[in-house]
Amino acid sequence: MKGTAILLNEDQTVTCLEDVDHSLYMEMKQQEGCAQFECTIDNKEINFVNVESVLWCDDQVDWDYGY
């Protein structure tokens, strides 16, 4: 199953990652609150800093509508 992972960052910014496997989301969820947040997407190592929370949306986000 794929969906959108939404990362809420300590500096009040939001990062949205679309077309993410649910298994990757579960890996991300385990790293909530870590100062260094790492994951691999499309064979690329991605690093985020100070992710406070990770949320999941089953469907694609409709950016024109707002959610």
N, C-alpha and C positions, 0 to 999 in steps of 0.2 A: 504494500500500500504506500502511496506517495502523497505528500501534502506540503504545507508550508510551515517551516520552523521560524518562530518569531523570538528574537533574542532581545531582552530588555537589558540595557547596559547601565552601569553605575552612573555614568555622566548624563543620564536621561535621554540617550539616543536609542533608536530602535533599528535592528538589523533584521531584514526578512530574507529568508533563503527558500526559494520555491523549488518544487520538484524534488523534495528530499524524501528518501526512504524512511519509513517509520523506525526501522532498526537504528539508523543514524541519529534520529531524534532521541531515541532512548539513550544512546551514548552521550549525546549533548546534555541531556537531562541530568546525568550523573555528575557532570562537571559544573553545575550551577554553583555560583558563588566563588569559583576559583579565580585567582588573580590572572592566571594564564589558561586560556580556554583553547584547546586544539582539536581539530577534526580533519578528516580527509574527504574531500569532495572532488569527484572526477579525477582521481589520482593526483590531486594537489593538496599539499599540507596548508591548512588555513588556521591562522592564529587570531584569536580575539582577546581583548583585555577586559577584565572586570565585568563579566556577564552575571547579572544578578538573578535573572530568571529566563527560562526557556519555555515557550508555549507552542502549542500545536494547533493547526487548522487543517481539517481533512481535505478541504477543497482549495482550489486556487483562489487567491485574493483578487477580487474585482477592483482594480485600482481606480477605474473610472467612477465607480459608485462609492468607494471608500472603504469597503471591507468585503 
